[in-house]
Amino acid sequence: MTEEKKYPEPTVGPIIYNDNGEILLIQCPKWGDYWHIPGGHIEIGETSEQALKREIMEETGLEIDNIEFIGWQDAIEPVGFFKKKHFIFLDFCARMSGGKITKSNEMEEYIWLQPNEALKTLKIDPATIKTIGFYLKHIEEKTNGYEDKYKRALADYQNLLKQTVREKMEFAVYANEQMLKEILPVYDHLKMALEHHNGESTDDWLKGVEYVVKQFKDALAKVGVVEIKVKDKKFDHNLMDAVSSEETEDASLDGKVAKQVKAGYRLNGKVIEAAKVIVYKLK
């Protein structure tokens, strides 16, 4: 008969931590005077997480959650164990979420300590020392990850604040654009009335209109409305609309504004009404 092959035994064990950041270490006869973490074998039909919860309840009476895998290791004839074995330790960390810690055959003594303090003061089996190393690295990576996420979130929030402020300013600047488009034709008509008045007059009505036009101009300037200057200017399609052209033999006038048909306006630099003009065109 051939000898039956033997295989390594997969086991699970967690670094159990409490709300104070302390971790649980235990002692039991199987590990002599070494401190170690609780845990045990995975039974047929169990997932590693199910085995973890069962073993911890059986050995310590505690309930755990926030289970996270932190590493694995071969433990071939582990130091301190009462007989020769080859384990494959699946290492986790988990938060103590409930239950009442109770001693058992697998846990004769227990202690809660900060990880670094435990490493300095206790006789811990080498495999558990490695598991604590996995845990400390895991915590560091999570902390750095949270810090990076916080920084990114803070940067996104600051950008959002800046964008919101910018949008509010833009809204404030252009909120009255439609209203101005309604008012500007009235202003234009008043100016046209003055331009078409024949001769000078001391008529009080005319002086009143002139005063109203001046008030209009001053009020519009205060809110950022500026009339587009077209006189003697070269035609600019960004500021003007050419409604027709006027022929000329003077090459120096080609492409220049011959006449303004309707005034154009800018609101804080933005064209809200293009100037309507007649443009010189070379014969």
Order of alpha helices (4+ residues) and beta strands (2+ residues): beta-beta-beta-alpha-beta-beta-beta-alpha-alpha-alpha-alpha-beta-beta-beta-beta-beta-beta
